[in-house]
Amino acid sequence: MKILLTGAEGFTGRLFAERALAAGHTVVPLESDLTHDEAIQKEVLKIAPEAVVHLAAISFVGHANDAAFYAVNVVGTTNLLNALVQLPARPDRVLLASSANIYGNTAHSPIDETQAPAPVNHYGMSKLAMEYMARTYRDRLNLVITRPFNYTGPGQDANFLIPKLAMHFAARAPSIALGNLDVEREFNDVQMVCDAYLLLLAHGESGEAYNICSGRPYALRFVIETLARMTSHSPRIEVNPAFVRANEVHRLCGNPTKLRALLAKQGSVLTEPALEETLARMLFAAEGRTATSIS
C-alpha cells in the first residue's frame, strides 16, 4: 500500500517507516504542519494515500504548553481527517495512534478496552478528545484506533524516563535525579508497537480500538536494579520534587486479549522482546553516543 505517515521524523515514525518499507509498502511522510488546514488538504490530495498511519502528536506528558496538546492532538487530527474525506478515493484504512493514558488511574488491572476513560493529565485528555472527535468520521472513513501502553527503545528522546536512565548508566554517572519512584509501567519495545500497527493496518476492524500492550508491568525500581546489574554500576538515586507530577498515573498495565484474539484469527503472532533485550539495545546506543561526545 501507499501509506501516508504523519510523525515520520519522530521516534516511532522512523522505525515504523523502516519496517513498513521492509514489508513492501510505500511510505510517504506528511510534511505540512497539522495545524495548517489548507496546506494539509493540498498535500493529502497530491499524495492520494491508500492507507494512513497518524503518529504525529505532542506525546511528552510534561510538555510545558498545555494548549499545544489540544492544538496538535485534537485540532491537527481534525484537519487531517477533514482532508481525507475530501479525497476522490478515500484510503482503505486510517490508523490513529491514541494512548493508554486515556485510562488514567484505575483500581482495575490489567486494563481492557471496555474500561471507562479517566485521564488525569492534558496529554491523556487530548488523546481522549481526539478519539471522541474521530467517531464523527466513522461513517466516512475506515478508522482503527490504537492505545499503546508505555514503550521505549533506542532513539527515544532523553526527556522520557527509560532513555534517561540508559544514558546515565551508560555514562556511569554518579547520580540520577528522578521523580516518583513508586510507579509501575509496561516498558514494551517500540519494535513490537510498530509491528502491531502494520498488522492492524491489514486486519484491524473498522471503528474498533485496540490496546497495544504485553500485560507485563515492571516497577521502576526493578528497571533501575536491572540496569545496575547489566552495567555493574550503581549510581545514587535522588528524588527531585520538580520531577514529581501532581497527577501521576501510578500503575498502567494493559490487557492484550483483544489484539491477540484478532491476530490469532489471522494466524499472526506479535513478537514481544524481553525487557532486558530492549535495555541492552538502548545501553549499546547510549554508549555509542557517549563515546562520540567524548571523542
C-alpha positions as CSV (number, residue, x, y, z in Angstrom):
1,M,0.0,0.0,0.0
2,K,0.9,3.6,-0.3
3,I,0.9,4.7,3.3
4,L,0.7,8.4,4.3
5,L,2.7,8.7,7.5
6,T,2.5,11.6,10.0
7,G,5.2,12.0,12.5
8,A,7.7,10.3,10.2
9,E,10.7,12.0,11.8
10,G,9.7,11.0,15.3
11,F,10.9,8.2,17.5
12,T,8.1,5.7,16.4
13,G,7.7,7.1,12.9
14,R,11.3,6.4,11.9
15,L,11.2,2.8,12.9
16,F,7.6,2.3,11.5
17,A,8.8,3.6,8.1
18,E,11.7,1.2,8.1
19,R,9.5,-1.8,8.9
20,A,6.8,-0.8,6.5
21,L,9.3,-0.4,3.7
22,A,10.7,-3.8,4.6
23,A,7.2,-5.3,4.3
24,G,6.9,-4.0,0.8
25,H,4.8,-0.8,1.4
26,T,5.5,2.6,0.0
27,V,5.7,5.3,2.8
28,V,5.1,9.0,2.1
29,P,5.8,11.3,5.0
30,L,3.4,14.2,5.6
31,E,5.4,17.4,5.5
32,S,2.8,20.0,6.3
33,D,2.1,21.4,9.8
34,L,-1.0,19.6,11.1
35,T,-2.4,22.9,12.4
36,H,-2.4,24.4,8.9
37,D,-5.6,23.0,7.4
38,E,-5.2,24.4,3.8
39,A,-1.7,23.0,3.5
40,I,-2.8,19.6,4.8
41,Q,-5.7,19.5,2.3
42,K,-3.4,20.3,-0.7
43,E,-0.7,17.8,0.4
44,V,-3.1,14.9,1.1
45,L,-4.8,15.5,-2.2
46,K,-1.5,15.3,-4.0
47,I,-0.4,12.1,-2.2
48,A,-3.7,10.2,-2.6
49,P,-2.8,7.6,0.0
50,E,-4.2,4.1,0.2
51,A,-3.7,4.0,3.9
52,V,-2.8,6.4,6.7
53,V,-0.9,6.0,9.9
54,H,-1.2,9.0,12.1
55,L,1.5,9.2,14.7
56,A,2.3,12.9,14.9
57,A,1.4,14.3,18.3
58,I,2.8,16.0,21.3
59,S,3.4,13.0,23.4
60,F,5.6,14.1,26.3
61,V,3.3,14.3,29.3
62,G,5.4,17.1,30.9
63,H,5.3,19.4,27.9
64,A,5.2,23.0,29.1
65,N,2.4,24.3,26.8
66,D,-0.9,22.7,27.8
67,A,-2.8,24.3,25.0
68,A,-0.4,22.7,22.4
69,F,-1.7,19.2,23.3
70,Y,-5.2,20.2,22.0
71,A,-3.9,22.3,19.1
72,V,-1.9,19.4,17.7
73,N,-3.5,16.2,19.0
74,V,-7.1,17.3,18.5
75,V,-7.4,20.1,16.0
76,G,-4.4,18.8,14.0
77,T,-6.1,15.4,13.7
78,T,-9.4,17.0,12.7
79,N,-7.6,18.8,9.9
80,L,-6.1,15.5,8.7
81,L,-9.4,13.7,8.7
82,N,-11.2,16.6,7.0
83,A,-8.6,16.4,4.2
84,L,-9.0,12.6,3.9
85,V,-12.8,12.7,3.5
86,Q,-12.4,15.1,0.6
87,L,-10.3,12.7,-1.5
88,P,-11.9,11.3,-4.6
89,A,-10.8,7.9,-3.5
90,R,-10.7,7.6,0.3
91,P,-8.0,5.5,1.9
92,D,-8.8,1.8,2.7
93,R,-7.6,2.2,6.3
94,V,-6.8,5.1,8.7
95,L,-4.9,4.2,11.9
96,L,-4.9,6.8,14.7
97,A,-2.4,6.4,17.5
98,S,-4.1,7.3,20.8
99,S,-2.6,6.3,24.2
100,A,-3.2,4.2,27.2
101,N,-3.0,7.4,29.2
102,I,-6.7,7.9,28.5
103,Y,-7.4,5.3,31.2
104,G,-5.8,7.4,34.0
105,N,-5.7,5.9,37.4
106,T,-7.9,2.8,37.9
107,A,-8.1,0.2,40.6
108,H,-8.8,-2.4,37.9
109,S,-5.7,-4.0,36.3
110,P,-4.9,-5.2,33.7
111,I,-7.0,-2.7,31.8
112,D,-9.0,-3.8,28.8
113,E,-10.7,-1.6,26.1
114,T,-14.0,-1.5,28.0
115,Q,-12.5,0.4,30.9
116,A,-14.1,3.8,31.3
117,P,-11.6,6.5,30.4
118,A,-10.5,8.8,33.2
119,P,-7.4,10.8,32.1
120,V,-5.5,12.7,34.7
121,N,-3.3,15.0,32.5
122,H,-3.6,17.1,29.4
123,Y,-1.9,14.6,27.2
124,G,-4.4,11.8,28.1
125,M,-7.3,14.2,27.9
126,S,-6.2,15.5,24.5
127,K,-5.9,11.9,23.2
128,L,-9.4,11.0,24.5
129,A,-10.8,14.1,22.9
130,M,-9.2,13.0,19.7
131,E,-10.8,9.6,19.9
132,Y,-14.3,11.1,20.5
133,M,-13.8,13.6,17.7
134,A,-12.7,10.8,15.3
135,R,-16.0,9.0,16.0
136,T,-17.8,11.6,13.9
137,Y,-15.9,10.3,10.8
138,R,-16.6,6.6,11.3
139,D,-19.4,6.7,8.6
140,R,-16.9,8.1,6.1
141,L,-13.5,6.6,7.0
142,N,-12.3,3.1,7.9
143,L,-10.8,4.1,11.3
144,V,-8.8,1.9,13.7
145,I,-7.7,3.4,17.0
146,T,-4.6,2.1,18.9
147,R,-3.9,2.6,22.6
148,P,-0.2,1.8,23.1
149,F,0.9,1.4,26.7
150,N,4.4,2.7,27.6
151,Y,7.1,1.6,25.2
152,T,10.7,2.6,24.6
153,G,13.8,1.8,22.5
154,P,16.9,3.3,21.0
155,G,16.4,6.7,19.6
156,Q,13.7,7.8,22.1
157,D,14.2,11.3,23.5
158,A,16.0,11.6,26.8
159,N,13.1,13.6,28.2
160,F,11.5,10.1,28.6
161,L,12.3,8.0,31.6
162,I,13.9,4.9,30.2
163,P,16.2,6.6,27.7
164,K,17.3,9.0,30.5
165,L,18.2,6.0,32.7
166,A,20.0,4.3,29.9
167,M,22.1,7.4,29.2
168,H,23.1,7.8,32.8
169,F,24.0,4.2,33.3
170,A,26.0,4.1,30.0
171,A,27.9,7.2,31.0
172,R,28.4,5.8,34.5
173,A,27.0,8.9,36.0
174,P,27.4,9.2,39.8
175,S,23.8,10.1,40.4
176,I,20.4,10.3,38.7
177,A,17.6,12.7,39.6
178,L,14.2,11.2,39.1
179,G,10.5,11.8,40.1
180,N,8.2,9.4,41.7
181,L,10.0,6.0,42.1
182,D,6.9,4.1,43.2
183,V,5.3,3.6,39.8
184,E,4.6,0.6,37.6
185,R,4.5,0.6,33.9
186,E,4.8,-1.7,30.9
187,F,8.0,-0.9,29.2
188,N,7.4,-2.5,25.9
189,D,9.7,-2.4,22.8
190,V,9.0,0.1,20.0
191,Q,9.6,-2.7,17.5
192,M,6.5,-4.5,18.9
193,V,4.4,-1.4,18.6
194,C,5.4,-0.8,15.0
195,D,4.7,-4.4,14.1
196,A,1.3,-4.1,15.8
197,Y,0.5,-1.0,13.7
198,L,1.3,-2.9,10.5
199,L,-0.8,-5.9,11.5
200,L,-3.7,-3.6,12.4
201,L,-3.5,-1.9,9.0
202,A,-4.1,-5.3,7.5
203,H,-6.5,-6.9,9.9
204,G,-8.0,-4.2,12.3
205,E,-11.8,-4.0,12.4
206,S,-13.2,-0.6,11.4
207,G,-14.3,1.6,14.3
208,E,-12.5,-0.5,16.9
209,A,-9.9,0.5,19.5
210,Y,-7.1,-1.9,20.4
211,N,-4.7,-1.9,23.4
212,I,-1.1,-2.4,22.3
213,C,0.5,-4.0,25.3
214,S,2.1,-7.1,26.8
215,G,0.3,-7.2,30.1
216,R,3.7,-7.3,31.9
217,P,4.2,-4.3,34.2
218,Y,7.5,-3.5,35.9
219,A,8.2,-1.4,38.9
220,L,10.6,1.5,38.2
221,R,12.8,0.3,41.0
222,F,13.1,-3.1,39.2
223,V,14.2,-1.4,36.0
224,I,16.9,0.5,37.9
225,E,18.1,-2.7,39.5
226,T,18.2,-4.4,36.1
227,L,20.3,-1.6,34.6
228,A,22.6,-1.7,37.6
229,R,23.1,-5.4,37.2
230,M,23.7,-5.2,33.4
231,T,26.3,-2.4,33.7
232,S,27.8,-3.3,37.1
233,H,27.2,0.3,38.1
234,S,25.1,1.7,40.9
235,P,24.5,5.4,40.7
236,R,23.0,7.4,43.6
237,I,19.2,7.8,43.0
238,E,17.9,11.2,44.0
239,V,14.2,12.3,44.0
240,N,13.8,15.8,42.6
241,P,10.5,17.3,43.7
242,A,10.4,19.2,40.4
243,F,10.1,15.9,38.6
244,V,7.2,14.6,40.7
245,R,4.0,15.0,38.8
246,A,0.9,16.0,40.8
247,N,-1.4,13.8,38.6
248,E,0.8,10.8,38.3
249,V,-0.6,7.5,36.9
250,H,0.7,5.1,39.5
251,R,0.1,1.8,37.7
252,L,-0.5,1.3,34.0
253,C,-0.9,-2.3,32.7
254,G,-2.9,-3.4,29.7
255,N,-4.9,-6.5,28.8
256,P,-3.8,-7.6,25.3
257,T,-6.6,-10.2,24.8
258,K,-8.5,-8.3,22.1
259,L,-5.5,-7.7,19.9
260,R,-4.2,-11.2,20.4
261,A,-7.6,-12.7,19.5
262,L,-7.7,-10.6,16.3
263,L,-4.3,-11.7,15.3
264,A,-4.9,-15.3,16.2
265,K,-7.8,-15.4,13.7
266,Q,-5.4,-14.3,11.0
267,G,-2.7,-16.8,12.1
268,S,-0.4,-14.0,13.3
269,V,1.5,-13.6,16.5
270,L,3.1,-10.3,17.8
271,T,6.7,-10.7,18.8
272,E,7.3,-9.1,22.3
273,P,11.0,-8.6,23.0
274,A,12.0,-9.1,26.6
275,L,12.8,-6.0,28.8
276,E,16.5,-6.9,29.1
277,E,16.8,-7.2,25.3
278,T,15.3,-3.7,24.9
279,L,17.5,-2.3,27.6
280,A,20.6,-3.9,26.1
281,R,19.9,-2.2,22.7
282,M,19.4,1.1,24.5
283,L,22.6,0.8,26.5
284,F,24.5,0.0,23.4
285,A,23.2,3.0,21.6
286,A,23.7,5.3,24.6
287,E,27.3,4.0,24.9
288,G,27.9,4.9,21.3
289,R,26.6,8.5,21.9
290,T,28.8,8.8,25.0
291,A,31.9,7.7,23.1
292,T,31.2,10.1,20.3
293,S,30.7,13.1,22.6
294,I,33.9,12.2,24.5
295,S,36.0,11.9,21.3
